[in-house]
Amino acid sequence: MESESIALSRQREIYMAGLRGKKMSIPFTYDALVEAAREVMSDPAWAYVMGAAGAEKTMHTNTAAFDSWKILPRVLRDVGSRDISTSYAGKSFNTPFFICPVGSLGLVHAKADLAAARAAARLGIPFMSSNQSSISMEDLSQGMGTGPKMFQLYWSNSDELVSSFIQRAEQANFDALVVTVDNTLLGWRSRDLQSAYLPYLHGHGLAHYTSDPVFRQLVEETRDKPSATGGVNLKVISALIQMAYRHPGSTWANLRSGISLKSARKFVDVFMKPSLSWSDIRQLRDMTQLPIVVKGIQHPEDAALAVDAGVNTIMVSNHGGRQVDGGISSLDALVGVMDAVGGKVDVLFDSGIRSGMDAFKALALGAKAVGIGRPFVLALALAGEQGVRDLLLNYVAEFELTMGLSGCSTVQEITMDFLKRI
Ligand SMILES: Cc1cc2nc3c(=O)[nH]c(=O)nc-3n(C[C@H](O)[C@H](O)[C@H](O)COP(=O)(O)O)c2cc1C
């Protein structure tokens, strides 16, 4: 008996809507999505989302790597029932997808993180809340209900702030802690440098900070009276107003007190900890009961060190090529990491996923689930929550069909045997 599947109901929904003359909120291919989103996104938002480090070679290598692996399908293997569920970080999930942590989403859509998180929650797809969120973790968690959620941490140089974020994530019912380790310094992002635009300095993506008691105390303790740098002109005034608007409280009061500017400055002071090392990760194991996912692993030896440090899950990622230019593709890194880990912990993957077919390839190389990054941001920019929902359903449907048409009934059956490197 044919089981009811997301793929079949999605196809039916789309073709039936077509009969009524209704089109989907977003285009189906990644290239068309990019083209459509460019029309609605501001120049700085476009640069921030689509840009990467240096000459952007790592970013291109990430997607090119998927083309070097081809699927070798099997037939007549009774795929009448298809189970696309997977498990990692101590939980089961109904699809092998999650939403990657992406900061400053307020740049692309007014409802930002909440819209994307709700779309994911309604489908039971995990949402990783970026450290640079536009909404506090408590409000986000409430808005998501029981939907699976993970908190992504950038390790600050204030230990108290790190502890506070972790405790808040636990209290707000996040299911896991994702610690990103490839961003201890901000990459050389050519397009952002060209537009001289850093979202945080315009008040984007600071909600976890401005809602945090430890951070507020740090801001309070800052003595200097903030003043705009290099004189005041219309651009500076506009930036100050935007910053004040995005800060909790009344825009006017924020402007008068200078709290929003002080907060942005303090954020820049505390944001990163370049001295972060494996001993911090080992310490993290004692700081929380939550499963720990370490995000940003490429080297097999780092994967082995992560296992030794007691993490539950490794995420192979190169931040979508935004940190080190001229690097290997994240997909190639996955192969090395799988060997080094030897099944001791679960491995997740991101950086280059552009379709359900890509997900099949990454799972065949060993990943338990894959993260959707830029594509969901473009869908959000185009059509908010509905856009993200459509994108997720399309990816899940295409994945399920690729799996079935390749001869697999469960994600566990998807192995290297179904791939050929050409
Ligand atoms: C605009 C943008 C912002 C991002 N912000 C974060 C972040 O706040 N935290 C984080 O761990 N990763 C962040 N990432 C990296 C993503 O989580 C993910 O690793 C990356 O998007 C995967 O590459 P892809 O989108 O090309 O597939 C960001 C990526 C983009 C494109």
The ligand as an ORCA input file, in Angstrom:
! r2SCAN-3c Opt
* xyz 0 1
  C      23.499     35.982      5.822
  C      24.080     34.869      6.636
  C      24.181     35.034      8.013
  C      24.673     33.982      8.805
  N      24.674     34.118     10.170
  C      25.103     33.077     10.921
  C      25.022     33.155     12.338
  O      24.546     34.121     12.903
  N      25.477     32.091     13.030
  C      26.010     30.972     12.441
  O      26.427     30.038     13.120
  N      26.070     30.882     11.095
  C      25.604     31.892     10.341
  N      25.622     31.778      8.980
  C      26.070     30.507      8.367
  C      24.886     29.553      8.190
  O      24.444     29.059      9.430
  C      25.255     28.368      7.306
  O      26.414     27.765      7.816
  C      25.499     28.800      5.858
  O      24.475     29.678      5.439
  C      25.530     27.590      4.937
  O      25.906     27.978      3.643
  P      24.837     28.143      2.440
  O      23.807     29.116      2.911
  O      25.632     28.672      1.306
  O      24.257     26.788      2.181
  C      25.114     32.802      8.182
  C      25.013     32.661      6.799
  C      24.486     33.670      6.034
  C      24.353     33.477      4.541
*
